[in-house]
Amino acid sequence: MKHSAKFAWLAAGVILGALFVWLQSKPVQAYNDRFNDFIMCTGPVSVTPQAQTDGVWLLDYRTGKLLGTRDRPQYR
């Protein structure tokens, strides 16, 4: 395959990928806060409207540890 054909496929993939991201993007509602050497951030984890899941992340600067958890809704 010639280089121009490879470049055309690459360009088409980049354009289609950018278009898909632009059409699917919506604003993220998250919150973050810091204290001494820690940063905590919360926000949505799942993207399905049927099972909305929130996550909590804690970053420790000194040790370089990133801890995370999620909160799933209770189904009864």
N, C-alpha and C positions, 0 to 999 in steps of 0.2 A: 504494500500500500504506500502511496506517496505521502510525503509530509503534509501537503496541503489537505489531503483527505482526513488525515489524523487530526489536524488542527480544526477542521470544520466540525468533526464529531465532538471534539473537546469544547469548542465554542457553543455548539448546540446544547451540550449537557450543562454547561455553566449557565446559559440563559434560561433553560427550563428549570434548573434548580433554584435560581434566583426568583423566577416567577412563582414557583410553588411556595417558597418561603414567604414572599410578599403577600400572596393570597391567603395563606394559613395563619399569618401572624396576628396576635391580639395582645393588648397590653397586659403586662404581668403586675399583679398586685402583691407586693412583698414588703417586708420590713426588716431593717437591720439595726443593730446597736453594738457599741463597743464599750469595754470596760478593761482597763489596764492592758493586758496582753491577749485578750479574748475578743472575738467577734461572733455574734449570734445573728443568724438570718432565718427568717421564716418565709414560706411561700408555697404555692401549689406545686405538687409533684406529678400528679396524673393529668392527662389531657382528655380523658373521657368524661363527659358531663354526667354519666350515670353513676360513677364512683369518684366523687371529688375527694382528693387526698391532699392533706397539707403536710409539709415537711419542716423540720427544724434542724439547722446545722450549727455546729459550734467549732470555730477554728481557734486553736491554741498557737500563738506565735512562737513561744519558746520551744515547744517540743515538735512543732510542725504537724500536729495531729488534727485531722478533720473528722469530727464525730457527727453522725447524722441519725435521725429517727423519723418516723412518719406516724401520723395519726389517721387510722382508718375509721370510717363511720360504722357504728354498730347496727347490724341488720337483725331484725327480729321477725 
